[in-house]
Amino acid sequence: MNRKIKLLWDFRGQDAKETAKHHTIHLKDFAEAEKLPFFEIDIIEKNPMFSSAFIIVDESNMKIYRDALKPHRGEIAE
């Protein structure tokens, strides 16, 4: 069974949360345009000045997402 991978994009500053929310729109648009499956797209607000947008994908599709979208980091999703 393939693992789930969480790809993350980090945003800092007063508009971090809103920027992360906006980035999720682009993540969903990309997945739909390329007809690629995903498990979840959302944001994580660490504090008012730091938020991350993320997409959780199957490990088998991770390289497609990574190469096209250049995430800041990735981790194994729980």
N, C-alpha and C positions, 0 to 999 in steps of 0.2 A: 504494500500500500504506500502510495506517495505521501510525503509530508506536505503540510500546508506552510507556505512562506508568506510572511508579512513584509511588504515593501513599504518604506516610509520616506516621506518628504517633510523636513523640518522647517518651520517658519518662526521667526522671532520678531519682537516689537509689539507696539500697541495694536496693530491690525493682524497679529498672528492667527487668531482664531478665525477671523473672517477670510483671510487668505487661504487657510487650510480648507475651510468649507468650500470656497470657490474652486480650489484644486481638485476636490472630489468630483466636481462636475466634469472636469477634463478626463479624469481617470475613467469614469463611467462611459463617457463619449468614446474614448479610445477602445475600451473593451467591446462596446457594442459595434463600433465601426469595423473592428478586426474580427468580430464574431468569436471572441475569446471568453472562456468561462472564468468566473471569479466567485469567491465565497462571500466577501463583504468589502464594502468601501465605507469609510467613516473617518472621524477625526479623534484625536486624543488631545485634551487640553491639560498640559502639565502644570501651567500656572498662567496668569493673565498675559505674560509676555512670551510664552513659548507653547506652540501647538504643532501637531503633526497630522498630516493627512496620510491615510494608509489604504492599501488594497491587499487582501489576502487571496493568494492564488495557489493552485496546485504546483508542486515542485516541477512537474513536467512542463509547465508553461512559464516558469519563472524567468528563463533567459530571454524569452520574447519580450516580456514586460520590461525587464531590466535594461535590455539593449535599446529599446525604443524610448523609454521614459526616464532613464537615468535617475533612479531613486538615490537619496542620500545615504540610505542604509537598509539593511534587511535583517530579518531574524526568523527563527522558526516560530510559527504561530502555535498557540496552545489549543 
